[in-house]
């Protein structure tokens, strides 16, 4: 990106949302003109109203409610959910006029780095709430245009599609005899999207130059970190409503190539698994797709994380499978360990608060995790996690009691005989050992935690499975 353009964006950032002026000498992109050349006049006239449809009152109201409902953090302007409505009352007429005129300039996105489970960080670009609302409004009118051309094997960020469908589809392919998976990882996909390539695909379907121009500006909006704005010449950072749709638009070419070759595959955003019948076939597929992605889509396959292997040795969307002839879905050890780490973070400091409050903090997380892993067909993992969590809570109780007298008194209150309660309270063992011992299990069994309202992963998953 040229330095003059970067400077223009930095200096205009302060008054972007009020004035929305395009920098003098800015280049108007030619995507709309090239696309219109291939269409009939009637088509172009119809499509040239796309921005007007996006800015229509009902569409904007829906976009606003979606942004507010997500309760996300504010962007570089510091405007949060509480102040957003008042901000719109003051500035929206000017912002809308600039959007419709094609002169609106988005604010830079706020950079946020979050750790990945497998190591490294994922960079998010958080737009301002105003830009998120505009992007959401655009998404709502663009999604129906592109949805019809998306592959049936693409499950990410689409209406009526979800990760559970992708996992069940993968299980079906394995049951059919495709017992080798090409687990393909795209290296920093959202950071490497080629802007010109993506804009060309958008221009094939969109005739409104204002929409194309605004999307290009969103792609090129700088990223702010520590008060410094860095320009972007590639990538569509995660964090805005348009990013998932744009990723599907670009990767649809990969889907069509896989379909043309007759492959069985499942794709969820940039996570793509192809199922074949032999290891040799998998190696050929991985090599040829690596070339295809490099040459056609300007993307890079991460060789260190991609592999040709048995499905039960790999993980797809948090699930794995057993090795049986009719495979069963299971929760891999890595997913369980990450979940334990999340629970430990909630339990940290729990010694200083009541068990009721701790359980109240745990329950939403437990419900969400059980709902995601409701497809699991092996109950041992859920049962083990339930037992581990109850032991952690018993350990908290033991630590809270502190002294021998208090421990004996609480054990007797829970129903243990006096002799056994005193013998247990004076055994000299540590809290973790006692939390797993028979006296604590007898005093505080699963039924006791059920009465307190603690969510059971196994019970919740079984209940949800009955509704499938």
GUNU-455845 format. One record per residue (C-alpha): residue in three letters; chain; y, z, x. Coordinates in steps of 0.1 Angstrom, whole numbers. Example, Ala and Ser with C-alpha at 12.3 -4.5 7.8 and 13.67 -1.06 7.14 Angstrom:
2
+------+-----+-------+-------+-------+
| type | mol |    yy |    zz |    xx |
+------+-----+-------+-------+-------+
|  ALA |   A |   -45 |    78 |   123 |
|  SER |   A |   -11 |    71 |   137 |
+------+-----+-------+-------+-------+
***
This chain:
468
+------+-----+-------+-------+-------+
| type | mol |    yy |    zz |    xx |
+------+-----+-------+-------+-------+
|  UNK |   A |     0 |     0 |     0 |
|  UNK |   A |    34 |    -9 |    14 |
|  UNK |   A |    56 |    20 |    26 |
|  UNK |   A |    85 |     8 |     5 |
|  UNK |   A |    64 |    11 |   -26 |
|  UNK |   A |    52 |    45 |   -16 |
|  UNK |   A |    87 |    58 |   -11 |
|  UNK |   A |    99 |    43 |   -44 |
|  UNK |   A |    71 |    63 |   -61 |
|  UNK |   A |    80 |    95 |   -43 |
|  UNK |   A |   117 |    93 |   -52 |
|  UNK |   A |   110 |    83 |   -88 |
|  UNK |   A |    84 |   110 |   -94 |
|  UNK |   A |   110 |   136 |  -105 |
|  UNK |   A |   123 |   116 |  -134 |
|  UNK |   A |    92 |    96 |  -142 |
|  UNK |   A |    85 |   111 |  -176 |
|  UNK |   A |   121 |   110 |  -188 |
|  UNK |   A |   133 |    77 |  -175 |
|  UNK |   A |   100 |    59 |  -167 |
|  UNK |   A |   119 |    32 |  -147 |
|  UNK |   A |    99 |     7 |  -127 |
|  UNK |   A |   111 |     5 |   -90 |
|  UNK |   A |   134 |   -23 |   -83 |
|  UNK |   A |   116 |   -53 |   -67 |
|  UNK |   A |    82 |   -41 |   -80 |
|  UNK |   A |    55 |   -68 |   -82 |
|  UNK |   A |    42 |   -77 |  -116 |
|  UNK |   A |     5 |   -82 |  -115 |
|  UNK |   A |   -10 |  -116 |  -125 |
|  UNK |   A |   -42 |  -103 |  -141 |
|  UNK |   A |   -29 |  -109 |  -177 |
|  UNK |   A |   -17 |  -144 |  -169 |
|  UNK |   A |   -50 |  -155 |  -153 |
|  UNK |   A |   -70 |  -140 |  -182 |
|  UNK |   A |   -48 |  -156 |  -209 |
|  UNK |   A |   -52 |  -190 |  -193 |
|  UNK |   A |   -89 |  -189 |  -204 |
|  UNK |   A |   -82 |  -179 |  -240 |
|  UNK |   A |   -70 |  -195 |  -271 |
|  UNK |   A |   -35 |  -189 |  -282 |
|  UNK |   A |   -47 |  -169 |  -313 |
|  UNK |   A |   -68 |  -146 |  -291 |
|  UNK |   A |   -40 |  -139 |  -267 |
|  UNK |   A |   -16 |  -131 |  -296 |
|  UNK |   A |   -41 |  -107 |  -311 |
|  UNK |   A |   -48 |   -90 |  -277 |
|  UNK |   A |   -12 |   -88 |  -268 |
|  UNK |   A |    -8 |   -60 |  -294 |
|  UNK |   A |   -33 |   -37 |  -276 |
|  UNK |   A |    -6 |   -14 |  -262 |
|  UNK |   A |    10 |   -11 |  -297 |
|  UNK |   A |   -24 |     0 |  -311 |
|  UNK |   A |   -27 |    26 |  -283 |
|  UNK |   A |     7 |    40 |  -291 |
|  UNK |   A |     1 |    40 |  -329 |
|  UNK |   A |     8 |    75 |  -344 |
|  UNK |   A |   -28 |    83 |  -356 |
|  UNK |   A |   -43 |    72 |  -322 |
|  UNK |   A |   -18 |    93 |  -303 |
|  UNK |   A |   -24 |   123 |  -326 |
|  UNK |   A |   -62 |   120 |  -318 |
|  UNK |   A |   -55 |   117 |  -281 |
|  UNK |   A |   -32 |   147 |  -281 |
|  UNK |   A |   -58 |   168 |  -299 |
|  UNK |   A |   -85 |   158 |  -275 |
|  UNK |   A |   -63 |   167 |  -245 |
|  UNK |   A |   -54 |   201 |  -260 |
|  UNK |   A |   -90 |   208 |  -270 |
|  UNK |   A |  -102 |   203 |  -234 |
|  UNK |   A |   -79 |   231 |  -223 |
|  UNK |   A |   -76 |   217 |  -188 |
|  UNK |   A |   -51 |   227 |  -161 |
|  UNK |   A |   -17 |   211 |  -157 |
|  UNK |   A |    -7 |   184 |  -132 |
|  UNK |   A |    19 |   182 |  -105 |
|  UNK |   A |    47 |   188 |  -130 |
|  UNK |   A |    35 |   223 |  -137 |
|  UNK |   A |    34 |   218 |  -175 |
|  UNK |   A |     5 |   236 |  -190 |
|  UNK |   A |   -11 |   236 |  -225 |
|  UNK |   A |    13 |   262 |  -238 |
|  UNK |   A |    44 |   243 |  -229 |
|  UNK |   A |    31 |   208 |  -236 |
|  UNK |   A |    41 |   205 |  -273 |
|  UNK |   A |    77 |   215 |  -265 |
|  UNK |   A |    78 |   190 |  -236 |
|  UNK |   A |    67 |   162 |  -259 |
|  UNK |   A |    93 |   171 |  -285 |
|  UNK |   A |   120 |   166 |  -259 |
|  UNK |   A |   107 |   137 |  -239 |
|  UNK |   A |    82 |   117 |  -259 |
|  UNK |   A |   105 |    92 |  -275 |
|  UNK |   A |   118 |    80 |  -241 |
|  UNK |   A |    82 |    81 |  -226 |
|  UNK |   A |    68 |    60 |  -255 |
|  UNK |   A |    97 |    35 |  -253 |
|  UNK |   A |    90 |    30 |  -216 |
|  UNK |   A |    52 |    26 |  -221 |
|  UNK |   A |    58 |     0 |  -248 |
|  UNK |   A |    83 |   -18 |  -226 |
|  UNK |   A |    59 |   -18 |  -196 |
|  UNK |   A |    83 |     2 |  -174 |
|  UNK |   A |    65 |    36 |  -174 |
|  UNK |   A |    55 |    50 |  -140 |
|  UNK |   A |    27 |    76 |  -140 |
|  UNK |   A |    32 |   108 |  -120 |
|  UNK |   A |    10 |   115 |   -90 |
|  UNK |   A |   -23 |   132 |   -96 |
|  UNK |   A |   -29 |   167 |   -83 |
|  UNK |   A |   -57 |   169 |   -58 |
|  UNK |   A |   -84 |   195 |   -63 |
|  UNK |   A |  -115 |   197 |   -41 |
|  UNK |   A |  -146 |   214 |   -56 |
|  UNK |   A |  -178 |   221 |   -36 |
|  UNK |   A |  -209 |   199 |   -44 |
|  UNK |   A |  -243 |   217 |   -49 |
|  UNK |   A |  -258 |   196 |   -21 |
|  UNK |   A |  -229 |   202 |     3 |
|  UNK |   A |  -195 |   186 |     9 |
|  UNK |   A |  -168 |   184 |   -17 |
|  UNK |   A |  -159 |   163 |   -47 |
|  UNK |   A |  -123 |   153 |   -50 |
|  UNK |   A |  -107 |   154 |   -84 |
|  UNK |   A |   -74 |   139 |   -93 |
|  UNK |   A |   -58 |   159 |  -121 |
|  UNK |   A |   -31 |   139 |  -140 |
|  UNK |   A |    -3 |   156 |  -158 |
|  UNK |   A |   -10 |   164 |  -195 |
|  UNK |   A |    14 |   135 |  -205 |
|  UNK |   A |    -6 |   110 |  -184 |
|  UNK |   A |   -39 |   124 |  -197 |
|  UNK |   A |   -27 |   119 |  -233 |
|  UNK |   A |   -16 |    83 |  -226 |
|  UNK |   A |   -49 |    76 |  -208 |
|  UNK |   A |   -69 |    91 |  -237 |
|  UNK |   A |   -49 |    69 |  -261 |
|  UNK |   A |   -58 |    38 |  -240 |
|  UNK |   A |   -94 |    49 |  -237 |
|  UNK |   A |   -97 |    51 |  -275 |
|  UNK |   A |   -87 |    15 |  -280 |
|  UNK |   A |  -104 |     1 |  -249 |
|  UNK |   A |  -138 |    17 |  -254 |
|  UNK |   A |  -148 |    -4 |  -285 |
|  UNK |   A |  -138 |   -36 |  -266 |
|  UNK |   A |  -162 |   -30 |  -237 |
|  UNK |   A |  -189 |    -9 |  -254 |
|  UNK |   A |  -207 |   -39 |  -269 |
|  UNK |   A |  -213 |   -53 |  -234 |
|  UNK |   A |  -226 |   -22 |  -218 |
|  UNK |   A |  -263 |   -19 |  -210 |
|  UNK |   A |  -287 |     0 |  -232 |
|  UNK |   A |  -299 |    17 |  -199 |
|  UNK |   A |  -264 |    31 |  -192 |
|  UNK |   A |  -261 |    66 |  -206 |
|  UNK |   A |  -230 |    82 |  -190 |
|  UNK |   A |  -198 |    88 |  -209 |
|  UNK |   A |  -206 |    66 |  -239 |
|  UNK |   A |  -205 |    74 |  -276 |
|  UNK |   A |  -240 |    82 |  -289 |
|  UNK |   A |  -254 |    84 |  -253 |
|  UNK |   A |  -262 |   115 |  -232 |
|  UNK |   A |  -280 |   128 |  -202 |
|  UNK |   A |  -310 |   140 |  -223 |
|  UNK |   A |  -316 |   104 |  -235 |
|  UNK |   A |  -316 |    92 |  -198 |
|  UNK |   A |  -341 |   119 |  -188 |
|  UNK |   A |  -365 |   111 |  -216 |
|  UNK |   A |  -362 |    74 |  -208 |
|  UNK |   A |  -371 |    81 |  -172 |
|  UNK |   A |  -401 |   101 |  -184 |
|  UNK |   A |  -412 |    72 |  -205 |
|  UNK |   A |  -410 |    48 |  -176 |
|  UNK |   A |  -432 |    71 |  -154 |
|  UNK |   A |  -457 |    75 |  -182 |
|  UNK |   A |  -460 |    37 |  -184 |
|  UNK |   A |  -472 |    36 |  -148 |
|  UNK |   A |  -440 |    32 |  -128 |
|  UNK |   A |  -447 |    62 |  -106 |
|  UNK |   A |  -423 |    54 |   -78 |
|  UNK |   A |  -386 |    59 |   -81 |
|  UNK |   A |  -358 |    42 |   -62 |
|  UNK |   A |  -333 |    71 |   -62 |
|  UNK |   A |  -300 |    54 |   -53 |
|  UNK |   A |  -269 |    73 |   -44 |
|  UNK |   A |  -235 |    56 |   -41 |
|  UNK |   A |  -214 |    71 |   -13 |
|  UNK |   A |  -182 |    85 |   -27 |
|  UNK |   A |  -183 |    60 |   -56 |
|  UNK |   A |  -151 |    72 |   -74 |
|  UNK |   A |  -132 |    71 |   -41 |
|  UNK |   A |  -143 |    36 |   -31 |
|  UNK |   A |  -137 |    15 |   -63 |
|  UNK |   A |  -120 |   -17 |   -54 |
|  UNK |   A |   -89 |   -20 |   -75 |
|  UNK |   A |   -87 |   -58 |   -74 |
|  UNK |   A |  -123 |   -62 |   -84 |
|  UNK |   A |  -120 |   -37 |  -113 |
|  UNK |   A |   -87 |   -53 |  -125 |
|  UNK |   A |  -103 |   -87 |  -126 |
|  UNK |   A |  -131 |   -74 |  -148 |
|  UNK |   A |  -105 |   -58 |  -171 |
|  UNK |   A |   -84 |   -90 |  -173 |
|  UNK |   A |  -115 |  -109 |  -185 |
|  UNK |   A |  -113 |   -89 |  -217 |
|  UNK |   A |   -77 |   -77 |  -221 |
|  UNK |   A |   -48 |  -100 |  -229 |
|  UNK |   A |   -20 |   -74 |  -231 |
|  UNK |   A |    -2 |   -75 |  -197 |
|  UNK |   A |    14 |   -41 |  -204 |
|  UNK |   A |   -21 |   -24 |  -206 |
|  UNK |   A |   -33 |   -41 |  -174 |
|  UNK |   A |    -1 |   -32 |  -155 |
|  UNK |   A |    -3 |     4 |  -166 |
|  UNK |   A |   -39 |     8 |  -157 |
|  UNK |   A |   -31 |    -7 |  -122 |
|  UNK |   A |    -4 |    19 |  -119 |
|  UNK |   A |   -28 |    47 |  -128 |
|  UNK |   A |   -52 |    34 |  -102 |
|  UNK |   A |   -25 |    34 |   -75 |
|  UNK |   A |    -7 |    66 |   -85 |
|  UNK |   A |    -5 |    88 |   -54 |
|  UNK |   A |   -24 |   120 |   -49 |
|  UNK |   A |    -5 |   152 |   -42 |
|  UNK |   A |   -19 |   180 |   -20 |
|  UNK |   A |     2 |   208 |    -5 |
|  UNK |   A |    34 |   191 |   -17 |
|  UNK |   A |    27 |   158 |     0 |
|  UNK |   A |    19 |   126 |   -20 |
|  UNK |   A |    -6 |   102 |    -4 |
|  UNK |   A |    -8 |    66 |   -17 |
|  UNK |   A |   -41 |    51 |   -30 |
|  UNK |   A |   -53 |    16 |   -24 |
|  UNK |   A |   -88 |    21 |   -37 |
|  UNK |   A |  -108 |    45 |   -59 |
|  UNK |   A |  -104 |    60 |   -93 |
|  UNK |   A |  -106 |    98 |   -88 |
|  UNK |   A |  -124 |   118 |  -114 |
|  UNK |   A |  -102 |   140 |  -136 |
|  UNK |   A |   -85 |   115 |  -160 |
|  UNK |   A |   -99 |   102 |  -193 |
|  UNK |   A |   -99 |    66 |  -181 |
|  UNK |   A |  -120 |    72 |  -150 |
|  UNK |   A |  -155 |    73 |  -167 |
|  UNK |   A |  -148 |    42 |  -187 |
|  UNK |   A |  -135 |    23 |  -157 |
|  UNK |   A |  -166 |    33 |  -137 |
|  UNK |   A |  -189 |    19 |  -165 |
|  UNK |   A |  -169 |   -13 |  -166 |
|  UNK |   A |  -174 |   -19 |  -129 |
|  UNK |   A |  -211 |    -9 |  -127 |
|  UNK |   A |  -221 |   -30 |  -157 |
|  UNK |   A |  -225 |   -58 |  -132 |
|  UNK |   A |  -251 |   -37 |  -115 |
|  UNK |   A |  -268 |   -31 |  -148 |
|  UNK |   A |  -269 |   -68 |  -156 |
|  UNK |   A |  -284 |   -76 |  -122 |
|  UNK |   A |  -312 |   -50 |  -127 |
|  UNK |   A |  -319 |   -64 |  -162 |
|  UNK |   A |  -319 |  -100 |  -148 |
|  UNK |   A |  -346 |   -89 |  -123 |
|  UNK |   A |  -366 |   -72 |  -151 |
|  UNK |   A |  -364 |   -36 |  -136 |
|  UNK |   A |  -368 |    -4 |  -156 |
|  UNK |   A |  -339 |    18 |  -148 |
|  UNK |   A |  -316 |    46 |  -160 |
|  UNK |   A |  -280 |    49 |  -150 |
|  UNK |   A |  -257 |    78 |  -157 |
|  UNK |   A |  -222 |    70 |  -142 |
|  UNK |   A |  -229 |    65 |  -105 |
|  UNK |   A |  -264 |    81 |  -106 |
|  UNK |   A |  -289 |    53 |  -109 |
|  UNK |   A |  -328 |    55 |  -107 |
|  UNK |   A |  -350 |    24 |  -108 |
|  UNK |   A |  -387 |    29 |  -115 |
|  UNK |   A |  -413 |     6 |   -99 |
|  UNK |   A |  -451 |     6 |   -94 |
|  UNK |   A |  -454 |     7 |   -56 |
|  UNK |   A |  -436 |    21 |   -26 |
|  UNK |   A |  -434 |   -14 |   -11 |
|  UNK |   A |  -417 |   -27 |   -42 |
|  UNK |   A |  -393 |     2 |   -41 |
|  UNK |   A |  -383 |    -5 |    -5 |
|  UNK |   A |  -376 |   -41 |   -14 |
|  UNK |   A |  -355 |   -31 |   -44 |
|  UNK |   A |  -335 |    -6 |   -24 |
|  UNK |   A |  -327 |   -31 |     4 |
|  UNK |   A |  -317 |   -59 |   -20 |
|  UNK |   A |  -296 |   -37 |   -42 |
|  UNK |   A |  -278 |   -23 |   -11 |
|  UNK |   A |  -268 |   -58 |    -2 |
|  UNK |   A |  -258 |   -66 |   -37 |
|  UNK |   A |  -236 |   -36 |   -41 |
|  UNK |   A |  -220 |   -42 |    -7 |
|  UNK |   A |  -213 |   -79 |   -12 |
|  UNK |   A |  -205 |   -81 |   -49 |
|  UNK |   A |  -190 |   -47 |   -58 |
|  UNK |   A |  -177 |   -36 |   -24 |
|  UNK |   A |  -196 |    -3 |   -27 |
|  UNK |   A |  -217 |    15 |    -2 |
|  UNK |   A |  -252 |    31 |    -7 |
|  UNK |   A |  -256 |    65 |     9 |
|  UNK |   A |  -287 |    59 |    31 |
|  UNK |   A |  -291 |    97 |    38 |
|  UNK |   A |  -293 |   106 |     1 |
|  UNK |   A |  -311 |    75 |   -13 |
|  UNK |   A |  -348 |    73 |   -11 |
|  UNK |   A |  -380 |    57 |   -24 |
|  UNK |   A |  -403 |    84 |   -34 |
|  UNK |   A |  -425 |    99 |   -62 |
|  UNK |   A |  -405 |   111 |   -92 |
|  UNK |   A |  -418 |   147 |   -89 |
|  UNK |   A |  -403 |   150 |   -55 |
|  UNK |   A |  -369 |   139 |   -66 |
|  UNK |   A |  -343 |   151 |   -92 |
|  UNK |   A |  -325 |   131 |  -119 |
|  UNK |   A |  -297 |   147 |  -138 |
|  UNK |   A |  -309 |   182 |  -129 |
|  UNK |   A |  -345 |   175 |  -141 |
|  UNK |   A |  -377 |   167 |  -123 |
|  UNK |   A |  -413 |   160 |  -134 |
|  UNK |   A |  -448 |   172 |  -128 |
|  UNK |   A |  -474 |   150 |  -111 |
|  UNK |   A |  -498 |   147 |  -141 |
|  UNK |   A |  -509 |   114 |  -156 |
|  UNK |   A |  -487 |   122 |  -186 |
|  UNK |   A |  -458 |   138 |  -167 |
|  UNK |   A |  -440 |   168 |  -181 |
|  UNK |   A |  -403 |   175 |  -175 |
|  UNK |   A |  -396 |   206 |  -154 |
|  UNK |   A |  -367 |   224 |  -138 |
|  UNK |   A |  -367 |   219 |  -100 |
|  UNK |   A |  -362 |   249 |   -77 |
|  UNK |   A |  -328 |   237 |   -65 |
|  UNK |   A |  -314 |   237 |  -101 |
|  UNK |   A |  -328 |   273 |  -106 |
|  UNK |   A |  -313 |   285 |   -73 |
|  UNK |   A |  -278 |   271 |   -82 |
|  UNK |   A |  -280 |   288 |  -116 |
|  UNK |   A |  -290 |   321 |  -100 |
|  UNK |   A |  -259 |   318 |   -77 |
|  UNK |   A |  -237 |   313 |  -108 |
|  UNK |   A |  -252 |   344 |  -125 |
|  UNK |   A |  -247 |   364 |   -93 |
|  UNK |   A |  -210 |   355 |   -93 |
|  UNK |   A |  -208 |   369 |  -129 |
|  UNK |   A |  -227 |   400 |  -120 |
|  UNK |   A |  -206 |   408 |   -90 |
|  UNK |   A |  -187 |   439 |   -98 |
|  UNK |   A |  -207 |   446 |  -129 |
|  UNK |   A |  -215 |   481 |  -116 |
|  UNK |   A |  -180 |   491 |  -126 |
|  UNK |   A |  -181 |   480 |  -162 |
|  UNK |   A |  -203 |   485 |  -192 |
|  UNK |   A |  -235 |   466 |  -196 |
|  UNK |   A |  -223 |   454 |  -230 |
|  UNK |   A |  -193 |   437 |  -214 |
|  UNK |   A |  -215 |   422 |  -187 |
|  UNK |   A |  -239 |   408 |  -213 |
|  UNK |   A |  -210 |   394 |  -232 |
|  UNK |   A |  -198 |   375 |  -201 |
|  UNK |   A |  -233 |   362 |  -193 |
|  UNK |   A |  -243 |   349 |  -228 |
|  UNK |   A |  -221 |   318 |  -230 |
|  UNK |   A |  -234 |   306 |  -196 |
|  UNK |   A |  -270 |   314 |  -206 |
|  UNK |   A |  -267 |   295 |  -239 |
|  UNK |   A |  -252 |   265 |  -222 |
|  UNK |   A |  -278 |   263 |  -195 |
|  UNK |   A |  -307 |   268 |  -219 |
|  UNK |   A |  -292 |   240 |  -242 |
|  UNK |   A |  -291 |   216 |  -212 |
|  UNK |   A |  -327 |   224 |  -201 |
|  UNK |   A |  -342 |   225 |  -236 |
|  UNK |   A |  -363 |   194 |  -227 |
|  UNK |   A |  -383 |   213 |  -201 |
|  UNK |   A |  -420 |   213 |  -208 |
|  UNK |   A |  -430 |   241 |  -184 |
|  UNK |   A |  -420 |   275 |  -196 |
|  UNK |   A |  -427 |   294 |  -164 |
|  UNK |   A |  -393 |   287 |  -148 |
|  UNK |   A |  -374 |   300 |  -178 |
|  UNK |   A |  -397 |   330 |  -182 |
|  UNK |   A |  -392 |   338 |  -145 |
|  UNK |   A |  -354 |   335 |  -147 |
|  UNK |   A |  -353 |   358 |  -178 |
|  UNK |   A |  -373 |   384 |  -159 |
|  UNK |   A |  -351 |   381 |  -128 |
|  UNK |   A |  -319 |   386 |  -148 |
|  UNK |   A |  -333 |   416 |  -167 |
|  UNK |   A |  -343 |   431 |  -133 |
|  UNK |   A |  -307 |   425 |  -120 |
|  UNK |   A |  -293 |   443 |  -151 |
|  UNK |   A |  -318 |   472 |  -146 |
|  UNK |   A |  -306 |   474 |  -110 |
|  UNK |   A |  -270 |   477 |  -122 |
|  UNK |   A |  -280 |   506 |  -145 |
|  UNK |   A |  -298 |   524 |  -117 |
|  UNK |   A |  -267 |   521 |   -94 |
|  UNK |   A |  -244 |   532 |  -122 |
|  UNK |   A |  -264 |   564 |  -127 |
|  UNK |   A |  -259 |   574 |   -90 |
|  UNK |   A |  -274 |   609 |   -90 |
|  UNK |   A |  -310 |   621 |   -94 |
|  UNK |   A |  -301 |   642 |  -125 |
|  UNK |   A |  -284 |   614 |  -142 |
|  UNK |   A |  -313 |   590 |  -135 |
|  UNK |   A |  -338 |   615 |  -149 |
|  UNK |   A |  -317 |   622 |  -179 |
|  UNK |   A |  -313 |   585 |  -188 |
|  UNK |   A |  -350 |   577 |  -183 |
|  UNK |   A |  -359 |   606 |  -206 |
|  UNK |   A |  -334 |   594 |  -232 |
|  UNK |   A |  -350 |   560 |  -230 |
|  UNK |   A |  -384 |   575 |  -239 |
|  UNK |   A |  -401 |   584 |  -207 |
|  UNK |   A |  -419 |   618 |  -204 |
|  UNK |   A |  -400 |   645 |  -185 |
|  UNK |   A |  -425 |   646 |  -156 |
|  UNK |   A |  -426 |   608 |  -152 |
|  UNK |   A |  -388 |   606 |  -154 |
|  UNK |   A |  -383 |   632 |  -127 |
|  UNK |   A |  -409 |   616 |  -105 |
|  UNK |   A |  -393 |   582 |  -108 |
|  UNK |   A |  -358 |   596 |  -102 |
|  UNK |   A |  -368 |   613 |   -70 |
|  UNK |   A |  -390 |   586 |   -55 |
|  UNK |   A |  -365 |   578 |   -27 |
|  UNK |   A |  -367 |   541 |   -32 |
|  UNK |   A |  -338 |   517 |   -34 |
|  UNK |   A |  -321 |   503 |   -66 |
|  UNK |   A |  -338 |   469 |   -64 |
|  UNK |   A |  -373 |   484 |   -60 |
|  UNK |   A |  -368 |   507 |   -89 |
|  UNK |   A |  -354 |   479 |  -111 |
|  UNK |   A |  -387 |   462 |  -108 |
|  UNK |   A |  -409 |   493 |  -111 |
|  UNK |   A |  -430 |   502 |  -141 |
|  UNK |   A |  -408 |   531 |  -152 |
|  UNK |   A |  -377 |   510 |  -156 |
|  UNK |   A |  -397 |   482 |  -173 |
|  UNK |   A |  -411 |   508 |  -197 |
|  UNK |   A |  -377 |   524 |  -204 |
|  UNK |   A |  -358 |   491 |  -207 |
|  UNK |   A |  -382 |   463 |  -219 |
|  UNK |   A |  -372 |   429 |  -231 |
|  UNK |   A |  -369 |   442 |  -267 |
|  UNK |   A |  -342 |   466 |  -255 |
|  UNK |   A |  -322 |   438 |  -240 |
|  UNK |   A |  -327 |   417 |  -272 |
|  UNK |   A |  -312 |   445 |  -292 |
|  UNK |   A |  -282 |   445 |  -269 |
|  UNK |   A |  -278 |   408 |  -276 |
|  UNK |   A |  -288 |   394 |  -242 |
|  UNK |   A |  -296 |   357 |  -246 |
|  UNK |   A |  -332 |   348 |  -235 |
|  UNK |   A |  -334 |   314 |  -218 |
|  UNK |   A |  -370 |   309 |  -229 |
|  UNK |   A |  -364 |   319 |  -265 |
|  UNK |   A |  -333 |   298 |  -268 |
|  UNK |   A |  -350 |   267 |  -253 |
|  UNK |   A |  -380 |   271 |  -276 |
|  UNK |   A |  -357 |   274 |  -307 |
|  UNK |   A |  -338 |   243 |  -296 |
|  UNK |   A |  -370 |   224 |  -290 |
|  UNK |   A |  -381 |   230 |  -325 |
|  UNK |   A |  -350 |   210 |  -337 |
|  UNK |   A |  -358 |   179 |  -315 |
+------+-----+-------+-------+-------+
***
